[in-house]
């Protein structure tokens, strides 16, 4: 199974370098697991791209895509998927909240599923340094998502994988390219009856997150209108 690992990054000059070092070290030690690493600089205004270029050498399969304008996390991942050449695509956050050592779990899950999602709520998951407020916000979000049949999916977790053809289907024509793109993609996957596998992961809350608890809760008010838009779009398309 050829894995295209996508790392979206926006103004991540401080957090990405350390995580990228661990990814590149892991790739050298487990070249059979990673077909390519695609870093998508989502229109950063800092030195994110330069930090990546310092760490790239010709002996490793690393691509740097630099977007001229900020598209949002969903838009960045969409660009990475378009550039991918593997059998499956896996995206993970630039802060390294999910360590690259969790990749074997993802590969195993994708052997029997169309979509695989790292889950911080399942038995066996280990969550570190999460604040009480963030934990509460996550619980509220999860409870609310259950109203749309997505309660078992950790939609906001930044560690997900797809068969390449499935990813290109789900990420084409995104209606929401920023924080709620995960919700849109998950909802479309459920509606289209793709096989989804959840698995517990190791996860650590990192300082400097752009998605704070307030933003997470505020995003909840945008879900119902988004779901309605998706339904209308799906009915026209299928």
KEVEX-189485 format. One record per residue (C-alpha): residue in one letter; x, y, z. Coordinates in pm, whole numbers, plus 50000, padded with zeros to 5 digits. Example, Ala and Ser with C-alpha at 12.3 -4.5 7.8 and 13.67 -1.06 7.14 Angstrom:
2
a512304955050780 s513674989450714 
# end
This chain:
238
x500005000050000 x501585032849886 x500835060550138 x500855097350040 x501225116550366 x499805151850345 x500715178750598 x498765211450556 x500535241350711 x499635277750756 x502135300150938 x503715269951107 x507365281251111 x507565274051484 x505695241051513 x506215223051181 x510035219251181 x510215196451486 x507365174651363 x508735173351010 x512075161351148 x510315132051315 x508415124250994 x511585124050782 x513395102551038 x510465078451042 x510415077250662 x514115068150651 x513495039850896 x510205028250741 x510485036550371 x508085008050296 x505275026750477 x505525061350317 x505425065649940 x505685103649957 x505325132950194 x503405162850059 x503645194950261 x501135221250154 x502025256650256 x498605272950261 x499635308150167 x501755313950478 x503105348750549 x505995335750762 x508945313150681 x507055280150674 x508185271350320 x511785280950392 x511815259250703 x510595229850495 x513155235850221 x515965235050476 x514965199750572 x514345185150228 x517075164950065 x516955147449731 x517145112849881 x513665114350033 x510285115849855 x509145150049976 x507085175349783 x506445211249888 x503345227749743 x503185265249804 x499745280449752 x499715316749650 x496695324349867 x495335309750189 x492545285150103 x491845271150447 x492845237050582 x490315218550367 x491515236550056 x495145228450138 x494375191550184 x492375192349861 x495475205149680 x497565177749838 x495105151049729 x495205163849372 x499005160649375 x499115126349544 x500325095549357 x499895069049627 x497195042649672 x495915060249985 x496225095250127 x496655103050494 x496625138050634 x497985148650969 x498365181951148 x501565202251125 x501875205051503 x502425167651544 x499505163351784 x499255128051648 x502775113251636 x503895097451309 x504345064651497 x500535060851479 x500775055851101 x500795017451115 x497335018651278 x496095039750988 x497575016150730 x495944986150899 x492565003850912 x492695013150542 x493264977050442 x489604970150522 x487995004450483 x487495033050238 x487945059150510 x489885056350836 x489665081451121 x491865085151426 x489605087651729 x490415104452060 x487245092352233 x487445054752181 x488615030152442 x492365026252402 x492985062452300 x495475082952501 x494965120552517 x497605142352679 x497575178452801 x493985185352697 x492355212752903 x489035207853080 x487455234352856 x488715217552539 x487505183752665 x484065198552738 x483935215752399 x484805182652234 x482055164752425 x479475190752325 x480615188851963 x480475150751961 x476985150552116 x475745175751861 x477265156451570 x475355125351676 x472195143051558 x473555139751203 x474715103651232 x478335113651294 x478555107751668 x481015078951637 x483385098351411 x485935122051565 x485335146851286 x487715173151423 x490675149851470 x493475159251231 x494525123651147 x492465107950869 x493045085250571 x491275075950247 x491715054049947 x492925078749684 x489885075349457 x487565079749757 x489475110749872 x489205126649529 x485485119949528 x484845133549878 x487105164149846 x485915174749502 x483575204649506 x484035212149876 x481415236250003 x483415243550319 x487205246450293 x487975258950643 x487295244150987 x484145225050896 x485535207250592 x485975176050812 x482275176050888 x481345179550523 x483655151350413 x482475128150693 x478815135150621 x479275128750249 x481135096350325 x478235084150541 x475635094150283 x477555076250007 x477855045150228 x481625043050220 x483165019150470 x484485039950761 x486775025951030 x487545044251353 x490555035251564 x491985048751892 x495085070351876 x497735087452083 x497095125052079 x498605154852257 x497225190052271 x499885213652140 x500275250752229 x499515275551955 x496495257451811 x494465278651569 x491295259851667 x490595270052025 x487645258252235 x485615289752166 x486055286251790 x485115249451815 x481865257251997 x481085286651766 x481555263951464 x478735242251598 x476195268951500 x477355266451137 x476895228751108 x473125227551051 x473225252550759 x476185233450614 x474375199950637 x471375215250460 x473625228250179 x475285194150142 x471915176450119 x470725199949846 x473995196249656 x473965158249687 x470355156149567 x471255176149256 x474385155549188 x473205120249256 
# end
